């Protein structure tokens, strides 16, 4: 099993969610996060004054899938989240050793 973490622009969440649900993904976790990469923040104006927002608002989506679904999930996220501009985000894939459903005690694939 693998965990796919995607950092995306907030306004792309619905498109990504629809693409994943239509592809058969049964669950995901979404968190509001802040950060920066090559985009290095942005300059904004408020009441005539300029200021720099260093940590930009993003969303982190976490999805746990079987190994053979990873490439499909990654492709769906890329296609739904891409705008073609700097700041579109990143995807991280990592191994998952164990999963346990707290309510039932089910383990691994049964718990997903």
C-alpha positions, -999 to +999 in steps of 0.1 A: +000+000+000+011+036-006+000+070+006-003+097-021-001+132-007-009+160-030-004+197-023-028+216-046-044+250-051-076+254-030-099+262-059-089+229-076-102+207-048-136+199-064-121+189-097-096+166-080-122+151-058-146+144-087-118+128-107-107+106-079-142+095-069-151+087-106-119+066-107-131+045-077-111+061-048-132+055-017-117+079+008-094+109+012-083+133+039-081+171+031-062+196+052-056+233+049-019+240+048+004+270+042+038+270+025+059+281-003+082+267-029+096+283-061+066+306-060+081+323-029+049+340-019+032+368-036+028+406-032-007+419-025-022+454-020-045+463+009-058+499+013-030+512-009-002+494+010+018+466-005+027+436+016+041+401+009+023+369+017+052+345+023+032+314+031+005+307+005-027+289+013-028+253-002-047+221+004-031+188+012-050+157+000-040+123+015-051+091-002-041+055+007-043+031-022-030-003-033+003-003-051-013-010-085-035+021-082-008+047-075+000+057-111-037+061-119-043+083-088-012+104-095-024+109-132-059+119-120-045+144-095-021+159-121-048+162-148-074+178-124-050+201-105-028+215-132-032+251-143+002+253-160+014+281-138+041+281-111+025+271-077+004+242-090+017+220-062+035+187-056+027+150-052+045+127-027+042+089-027+053+069+004+049+034+016+024+024+042+034-003+066+001-009+085-035+004+087-059-003+115-095+008+116-101+019+151-138+011+152-136-026+141-099-035+145-097-044+108-062-043+094-044-033+062-066-036+030-097-044+049-093-011+069-090+010+038 
